Amino acid sequence: MERRSIIVHVCSTLLIILWVYTALSKVADVEVFASQLSRQPEPVSTLAPILVWVLPLVELVAATMLMFAQTRKSGLLLSSFLMLGFTVYVALAVIGYWEDIPCSCGGVLNRLGWKDHLWFNLFFLMTAALGLAAERHSKRSKHQGGNLKQAAPAGGPA
């Protein structure tokens, strides 16, 4: 397997684990998740009744897209956008843009402090970006002849 393909698969696997874990954690304790969303700053609190189901669904869609070669690039792009949004949100919390807001992430991520959460998000943002870059480069080199290995001369050994 080509090095870029390995990078894409490792990044995709890490993101699949992240999205499935966070989505299922949110759905498993949907009342707590809904309560946390309702205490977020506007417009999140207003959209809480919709976001309580849309966020886990989008996370599961991203995970599913990452599982298949035909949709992996789109899954990496969606993961990048999701992680960028979540990372900006956490960065605003770290700098104190809002007074006191609960973390509405699923599972053990709720227990992280805002700074630790920022580092966690930055890791997965970079993971998504690296996977996307490797996927794009891998596809580009396949369309341009791959490794550009010399073909056997005509009439040569089979």
C-alpha positions in Angstrom: 0.0 0.0 0.0 1.3 3.4 -0.9 2.4 5.7 1.9 -0.3 8.3 1.1 -3.0 5.6 1.1 -1.8 4.5 4.6 -2.0 8.1 5.8 -5.5 8.5 4.3 -6.7 5.2 6.0 -5.1 6.1 9.4 -6.7 9.6 9.4 -10.0 8.2 8.2 -10.0 5.5 10.9 -9.2 8.0 13.7 -12.0 10.3 12.4 -14.5 7.4 12.1 -13.8 6.5 15.8 -14.2 10.1 16.8 -17.5 10.7 15.0 -19.1 7.4 15.9 -18.1 7.7 19.6 -19.3 11.4 19.9 -22.5 10.8 18.0 -23.5 7.7 20.0 -22.5 9.4 23.3 -24.8 12.3 22.5 -27.7 10.1 21.4 -27.2 7.8 24.4 -27.7 10.7 26.8 -29.9 12.9 24.6 -31.6 14.7 27.5 -28.2 15.9 28.9 -27.1 16.9 25.4 -30.3 18.8 24.7 -29.9 20.6 28.1 -26.3 21.5 27.3 -27.2 22.8 23.9 -30.0 24.9 25.3 -27.5 26.7 27.6 -25.2 27.6 24.7 -24.9 31.1 23.3 -27.2 32.2 20.5 -27.9 31.0 17.8 -27.1 27.5 19.2 -29.5 27.7 22.1 -32.4 28.7 19.8 -31.5 25.8 17.4 -31.0 23.3 20.2 -34.2 21.3 19.4 -32.9 20.7 15.8 -29.2 20.4 16.6 -29.8 17.7 19.2 -30.5 15.4 16.3 -28.8 17.0 13.4 -25.3 17.1 15.0 -25.1 13.4 15.8 -26.6 12.6 12.4 -24.0 14.7 10.5 -21.3 13.1 12.6 -22.5 9.6 11.6 -22.8 10.7 8.0 -19.2 11.9 8.1 -18.1 8.5 9.6 -20.0 6.6 6.9 -18.6 8.7 4.1 -15.1 8.0 5.4 -15.7 4.2 5.2 -16.0 4.1 1.4 -13.4 5.1 -1.2 -16.0 6.7 -3.4 -17.1 9.2 -0.6 -13.9 9.4 1.5 -12.7 12.7 0.0 -16.1 14.3 0.8 -16.0 12.7 4.2 -12.6 14.2 4.9 -13.8 17.6 3.7 -16.9 17.4 5.9 -14.7 16.3 8.8 -12.4 19.3 8.2 -15.4 21.7 8.2 -16.9 20.1 11.3 -13.6 20.2 13.2 -12.9 23.7 12.1 -16.3 24.9 13.4 -15.9 23.0 16.7 -12.3 24.2 17.1 -13.2 27.9 16.5 -16.0 27.5 19.1 -13.7 26.0 21.7 -11.0 28.6 21.0 -13.6 31.3 21.7 -14.5 29.6 25.0 -10.7 29.4 25.9 -10.3 33.2 25.3 -13.4 33.9 27.4 -15.6 35.2 24.7 -18.6 33.8 26.6 -18.9 33.9 30.3 -19.7 30.3 31.2 -20.9 27.6 28.8 -21.1 23.9 29.2 -19.3 21.6 26.9 -21.9 19.8 24.8 -19.6 17.2 23.4 -20.3 13.5 23.8 -18.8 11.1 26.3 -15.5 11.6 28.1 -14.9 14.8 26.1 -17.2 16.6 28.5 -14.6 16.1 31.2 -11.8 17.9 29.4 -11.1 21.5 30.3 -11.4 24.0 27.5 -7.7 24.2 26.8 -7.3 20.5 26.7 -10.3 20.4 24.5 -8.7 22.9 22.2 -5.6 20.7 21.8 -7.8 17.7 21.2 -9.8 19.5 18.5 -6.6 20.9 16.9 -5.2 17.3 16.7 -8.4 16.1 14.9 -8.5 19.2 12.7 -5.0 18.5 11.6 -5.8 14.8 11.2 -8.7 15.7 8.8 -6.6 18.2 6.9 -3.7 15.7 6.6 -6.1 13.0 5.4 -7.6 15.4 2.9 -4.3 16.5 1.5 -3.0 12.9 1.2 -6.3 11.9 -0.5 -6.1 14.7 -3.0 -2.4 14.0 -3.7 -3.0 10.3 -4.0 -5.8 10.8 -6.5 -3.8 13.3 -8.5 -0.8 11.0 -8.8 -3.1 8.1 -9.8 -4.5 10.2 -12.6 -1.0 11.2 -13.7 0.3 7.7 -14.0 1.0 6.8 -10.4 4.7 6.2 -9.6 5.7 6.6 -13.3 7.3 3.1 -13.4 8.8 2.2 -16.7 6.7 -0.3 -18.6 8.4 -3.4 -20.0 9.5 -2.8 -23.7 7.3 -4.2 -26.4 8.1 -7.8 -27.1 9.9 -8.1 -23.8 9.3 -10.7 -21.1 5.7 -11.1 -19.9 
